[in-house]
């Protein structure tokens, strides 16, 4: 499994992905620097205010979209010139190849989240935020947002394995991501809509006593449930795919 | 006999079309097995099933006398393959392409240089494969298939896109593999001349069915000559030969004597002359393997 992951990383590393990894955190940084946080100061920790401003473009749009782009990237070179048959004729199981690609995307998303953390910190320093840096941001918002992408990455990997073209999985992604702007404003739909979860999990709520910013039940049922659904869907599709 | 590959009643259909039906392939150890058939006969489909890239609808595949379904990983670790058009990652160099595979196969790094040398790609090894010619990509594919020092090498149309000198090079390489490395080789081709020059065993497939499977010598037996006679009054002459109890055919004024010894041919000529016919020409007709192949595939289609 580790050797497959290494091989996947080797193939991806050579395909100029670093620009893509930087886009999101830079968008966040821009939103943070441009934020009008000073007027509302005093009501709550200024870091949280900054986070809310930065999260809006980042977690609503960029984070869900980038999962699809990364998934397409790790499959693109397999589709191009018979890569699938090359890999799958090696002594590997399809399940492990699928898992390796999945884990690789998750690691990249985690890396993006860490860059985003750096962007939050950078924007705060630039703004001269004086409040103490709340460590909860790190594990609640950054790690929470990461966990929220698990089902999205699974679905996008499924779509990317399926479709040869770059556009089809991306279209699927956009079609589901855009309504999350509406969904997150709805108390009924919001908690159950997978594409709204990155925003929900990164949004600093008042302390609920849960580990993340959303209730446990929501984490397990919505994120866990959709993760299982999408991952198994992709896994079984890949098992039967003729290459 | 020890079979490296053995399929039993292997079948696969795409929709209504039967790509492979009831295929029984037997490849003895140490042979170069020429898998021959016209385009669309089911060669590549069979090879994909041998590698587990595609699941058969029915039938069994045994490689190294192990069930492919149960011991796929173990088997694939000992198999090298090149399927259809060469597979490669265009954004990587030749060396990097092999490195991506090497990481999974776990063979020593120096093996990359070795296989590049074997296929003469050492000079181009740091160039992106995107810019390679078809022949160079094909060489890279062959290099990749040799990476894990396989016991069974499966090459689907390996000389596709190579120039004549490249074809000879690869042919010599393939011929040397069984004796030098103890490999068993399966090569597919739609060109009989190709198979004729390399293979020791032949399997001919058409419309998904194996219509011939034996040694190349056995196949050459089919190409035994017949002798053609051009004579005056061919119709009468033919009757007189039949009257003498000889096997003879008549086709548009030419008498043919199938599979006769020299003595029998002489006797036939002597008889014709004695009966007063003029013998204009005595010719030997040697059927090429191509003719046999065409005849076999045609018979299959008629039947």
HADDOCK unambig.tbl for C-alpha pairs under 7 A between the chains (distance, minus, plus):
assign (segid A and resid 3 and name CA) (segid B and resid 103 and name CA) 5.81 0.50 0.50
assign (segid A and resid 3 and name CA) (segid B and resid 104 and name CA) 5.24 0.50 0.50
assign (segid A and resid 4 and name CA) (segid B and resid 104 and name CA) 5.60 0.50 0.50
assign (segid A and resid 6 and name CA) (segid B and resid 103 and name CA) 6.96 0.50 0.50
assign (segid A and resid 7 and name CA) (segid B and resid 100 and name CA) 4.99 0.50 0.50
assign (segid A and resid 7 and name CA) (segid B and resid 103 and name CA) 5.60 0.50 0.50
assign (segid A and resid 7 and name CA) (segid B and resid 104 and name CA) 6.56 0.50 0.50
assign (segid A and resid 10 and name CA) (segid B and resid 100 and name CA) 6.51 0.50 0.50
assign (segid A and resid 11 and name CA) (segid B and resid 100 and name CA) 6.54 0.50 0.50
assign (segid A and resid 14 and name CA) (segid B and resid 92 and name CA) 6.89 0.50 0.50
assign (segid A and resid 15 and name CA) (segid B and resid 91 and name CA) 6.61 0.50 0.50
assign (segid A and resid 77 and name CA) (segid B and resid 89 and name CA) 5.95 0.50 0.50
assign (segid A and resid 81 and name CA) (segid B and resid 87 and name CA) 5.40 0.50 0.50
assign (segid A and resid 81 and name CA) (segid B and resid 88 and name CA) 5.72 0.50 0.50
assign (segid A and resid 81 and name CA) (segid B and resid 89 and name CA) 6.56 0.50 0.50
assign (segid A and resid 82 and name CA) (segid B and resid 87 and name CA) 4.44 0.50 0.50
assign (segid A and resid 82 and name CA) (segid B and resid 88 and name CA) 6.47 0.50 0.50
assign (segid A and resid 83 and name CA) (segid B and resid 87 and name CA) 5.58 0.50 0.50
assign (segid A and resid 83 and name CA) (segid B and resid 88 and name CA) 5.87 0.50 0.50
assign (segid A and resid 83 and name CA) (segid B and resid 89 and name CA) 6.50 0.50 0.50
assign (segid A and resid 85 and name CA) (segid B and resid 53 and name CA) 6.74 0.50 0.50
assign (segid A and resid 86 and name CA) (segid B and resid 87 and name CA) 6.00 0.50 0.50
assign (segid A and resid 88 and name CA) (segid B and resid 53 and name CA) 6.69 0.50 0.50
assign (segid A and resid 89 and name CA) (segid B and resid 51 and name CA) 5.88 0.50 0.50
assign (segid A and resid 89 and name CA) (segid B and resid 53 and name CA) 6.72 0.50 0.50
assign (segid A and resid 89 and name CA) (segid B and resid 76 and name CA) 6.69 0.50 0.50
assign (segid A and resid 90 and name CA) (segid B and resid 76 and name CA) 5.94 0.50 0.50
assign (segid A and resid 90 and name CA) (segid B and resid 77 and name CA) 6.65 0.50 0.50
assign (segid A and resid 91 and name CA) (segid B and resid 73 and name CA) 4.59 0.50 0.50
assign (segid A and resid 91 and name CA) (segid B and resid 74 and name CA) 6.94 0.50 0.50
assign (segid A and resid 91 and name CA) (segid B and resid 76 and name CA) 4.86 0.50 0.50
assign (segid A and resid 91 and name CA) (segid B and resid 77 and name CA) 4.98 0.50 0.50
assign (segid A and resid 92 and name CA) (segid B and resid 73 and name CA) 6.20 0.50 0.50
assign (segid A and resid 242 and name CA) (segid B and resid 53 and name CA) 6.17 0.50 0.50
assign (segid A and resid 242 and name CA) (segid B and resid 54 and name CA) 5.10 0.50 0.50
assign (segid A and resid 243 and name CA) (segid B and resid 53 and name CA) 5.70 0.50 0.50
assign (segid A and resid 243 and name CA) (segid B and resid 54 and name CA) 6.67 0.50 0.50
